[in-house]
Structure formats: structure tokens, C-alpha cells
Amino acid sequence: MAHIPRAYLRLLAEYFNDDKRIEFKCMGNNGQYTESQKHYAFELIDQYGIRATARILQIPRRTLQRWCREKGVYVRRCPYWVYGWAERRRKRRQFWQRRGYY
């Protein structure tokens, strides 16, 4: 597998974030946020978490938190992928500890 430069990955991620931001803004009606915008934000919150969604959409985190409270949307403490990442990290540490490292 070829090594992909980190700067290229950042640029690619920003491209996708711009696409999400444009889609979010196209749902609006010049001023007030629409229900479709809020629903789209809730989908992103479920996938990426509230902080990342605020960064992606470039709207205040407090606004997203207020929407979640108003609609009764449960926000997990961290995105779903973090649990798998933490488990892999724990297993990797145990592996190296058995070999005398750490």
C-alpha cells in the first residue's frame, strides 16, 4: 500500500466537509434554520459527534446542543468508532506488554 501524505488527506477531508456544508446551507431559506437542516445536523451528530459536526457545518456547538435538547435527541458521549479504536489500542498495549515493553 502506498503512503498517502497527511496534507493530501487533510485536503480531501476538507473537500468532503465543504460538500456537507454546502448541502446543509442549500436546505435553508436565508436566515432561520429549517427542520430539514436540523435533521441533517442530527444525522451528522450521530455519525461524527457534536464537536465535529459544529466544525463541519461551521455553526456554534451551543446551537446544536440547543436543537438536541429541544428535539430530545440523545447525543452519545463519543462517536461510535471511538469504542472500536479504544479496544484495538488496548489489545495492542497488552500485546507489547507481554513482550516486555511499556
BALUMBA-22988 format. One line per 5 residues: number of its first residue (from 1); their letters; for each residue x, y, z of C-alpha. Coordinates in nm, 2 decimals, m for minus. Layout:
BALUMBA-22988
NUM) a) X Y Z  ...
END
This chain:
BALUMBA-22988
1) mahip) 0.00 0.00 0.00  0.14 0.34 m0.10  0.19 0.60 0.17  m0.05 0.89 0.13  0.08 1.23 0.25
6) raylr) m0.10 1.37 0.55  m0.15 1.71 0.38  m0.34 1.53 0.10  m0.57 1.35 0.34  m0.64 1.68 0.52
11) llaey) m0.72 1.84 0.19  m0.95 1.55 0.09  m1.13 1.57 0.43  m1.18 1.94 0.39  m1.33 1.88 0.04
16) fnddk) m1.59 1.64 0.19  m1.66 1.88 0.47  m1.72 2.16 0.22  m1.96 1.94 0.04  m2.16 1.87 0.36
21) riefk) m2.16 2.23 0.45  m2.29 2.34 0.11  m2.56 2.07 0.12  m2.66 2.20 0.47  m2.68 2.56 0.35
26) cmgnn) m2.88 2.47 0.04  m3.15 2.33 0.26  m3.20 2.67 0.43  m3.41 2.97 0.34  m3.18 3.27 0.42
31) gqyte) m3.20 3.32 0.79  m3.38 3.08 1.01  m3.27 2.71 1.01  m3.52 2.48 0.86  m3.63 2.14 1.00
36) sqkhy) m3.45 1.97 0.72  m3.13 2.14 0.82  m3.18 2.03 1.18  m3.25 1.67 1.07  m2.93 1.67 0.86
41) afeli) m2.73 1.81 1.15  m2.87 1.53 1.38  m2.76 1.27 1.12  m2.41 1.42 1.13  m2.41 1.44 1.51
46) dqygi) m2.50 1.07 1.52  m2.22 0.98 1.28  m1.94 1.22 1.39  m2.03 1.36 1.73  m2.14 1.71 1.82
51) ratar) m1.80 1.89 1.82  m1.70 1.76 1.48  m2.04 1.84 1.34  m2.01 2.20 1.47  m1.67 2.22 1.29
56) ilqip) m1.80 2.07 0.97  m2.11 2.29 0.94  m1.94 2.60 1.09  m2.22 2.67 1.34  m2.18 2.71 1.71
61) rrtlq) m2.18 2.39 1.92  m2.42 2.56 2.16  m2.68 2.59 1.88  m2.65 2.22 1.80  m2.68 2.13 2.17
66) rwcre) m2.99 2.35 2.20  m3.15 2.18 1.90  m3.08 1.84 2.05  m3.24 1.94 2.38  m3.55 2.08 2.20
71) kgvyv) m3.60 1.77 1.99  m3.50 1.52 2.26  m3.21 1.38 2.05  m2.97 1.17 2.26  m2.61 1.26 2.20
76) rrcpy) m2.36 0.99 2.28  m2.06 1.08 2.49  m1.83 1.00 2.19  m1.89 0.88 1.83  m1.94 0.50 1.77
81) wvygw) m1.60 0.45 1.61  m1.41 0.55 1.93  m1.51 0.23 2.11  m1.36 0.01 1.85  m1.04 0.23 1.83
86) aerrr) m1.00 0.21 2.21  m1.04 m0.17 2.21  m0.78 m0.21 1.94  m0.55 0.03 2.13  m0.59 m0.17 2.45
91) krrqf) m0.52 m0.50 2.27  m0.21 m0.35 2.11  m0.08 m0.24 2.45  m0.14 m0.58 2.60  0.05 m0.74 2.31
96) wqrrg) 0.35 m0.52 2.36  0.34 m0.55 2.74  0.36 m0.93 2.71  0.68 m0.88 2.52  0.84 m0.66 2.79
101) yy) 0.77 m0.31 2.65  0.59 m0.02 2.83
END
